[in-house]
Amino acid sequence: MTPVIAFACTFSLGCVGLALLLIGVRLMKGPAAQDRIMALDNLYITSMLLLLLLGIRHDSVSNLNAALIIGLIGFASSMALGKFILRGEVIE
């Protein structure tokens, strides 16, 4: 890995870490349930990005597979939480 790519990965990991911290604050402090659901949605997307960056940095394929699984589970949970907020039940 070239030094430029290593620096870019390190800088990106720092930015993603800061984003995770701010998302955690919004998750704990969110005044409404919709704010918390949006924070959870952002949390799974940002954690997926974190795993992708770590996979690039360490040349690991298993991190890419884990990011794909997080994306699939996160999408399904976002749909279930949205349906629960709208209708009050998940299973009809």
C-alpha positions in Angstrom: 0.0 0.0 0.0 1.4 3.4 -0.9 1.9 6.1 1.8 -0.8 8.3 0.2 -3.4 5.5 0.4 -2.3 4.7 4.0 -2.7 8.3 5.0 -6.1 8.6 3.2 -7.3 5.4 5.0 -6.1 6.7 8.4 -7.7 10.1 7.9 -11.0 8.5 6.7 -11.0 6.2 9.8 -10.7 9.3 12.0 -13.5 11.0 10.2 -15.7 7.9 10.5 -14.9 7.5 14.1 -16.0 11.1 14.7 -19.2 10.5 12.8 -19.9 7.4 15.0 -19.4 9.5 18.1 -21.8 12.2 16.9 -24.3 9.5 15.8 -24.1 8.0 19.3 -24.9 11.3 20.9 -27.9 11.8 18.6 -29.0 8.2 19.4 -28.9 8.8 23.2 -30.2 12.4 23.1 -32.7 12.3 20.3 -35.9 14.0 21.4 -38.3 11.9 19.3 -38.4 8.3 18.2 -38.0 9.3 14.6 -34.6 10.9 15.4 -33.5 7.8 17.1 -34.5 5.6 14.1 -32.6 7.9 11.8 -29.6 7.7 14.1 -29.8 3.9 14.0 -30.0 4.1 10.2 -26.9 6.3 10.0 -25.2 4.0 12.6 -25.4 0.9 10.4 -24.3 2.8 7.3 -21.4 4.3 9.1 -20.4 1.0 10.7 -20.5 -0.6 7.3 -18.2 2.1 6.0 -15.9 1.5 8.9 -15.6 -2.2 8.1 -15.0 -1.4 4.4 -12.2 1.0 5.3 -10.6 -1.5 7.6 -10.9 -4.1 4.8 -9.1 -1.8 2.4 -6.4 -0.9 5.0 -5.7 -4.5 6.0 -6.4 -6.2 2.6 -9.0 -8.4 4.2 -12.0 -9.9 2.4 -13.8 -11.0 5.5 -14.4 -7.4 6.5 -16.1 -6.9 3.2 -18.4 -9.8 3.8 -19.3 -8.6 7.3 -20.1 -5.1 5.8 -22.5 -6.7 3.3 -24.3 -8.6 6.1 -24.5 -5.4 8.2 -26.0 -3.7 5.2 -28.7 -6.4 4.6 -29.7 -6.6 8.3 -29.7 -2.8 8.7 -32.0 -2.3 5.7 -34.4 -4.9 7.0 -34.4 -3.4 10.5 -35.0 0.1 9.2 -38.0 -1.1 7.3 -39.4 -2.9 10.3 -38.9 0.1 12.6 -40.5 2.4 10.1 -43.5 0.1 9.8 -43.7 0.0 13.5 -43.7 3.8 13.9 -46.4 4.1 11.2 -48.8 1.3 12.1 -47.8 0.2 15.7 -47.2 -3.4 14.6 -44.6 -5.1 12.5 -46.4 -8.3 11.5 -49.9 -8.0 10.0 
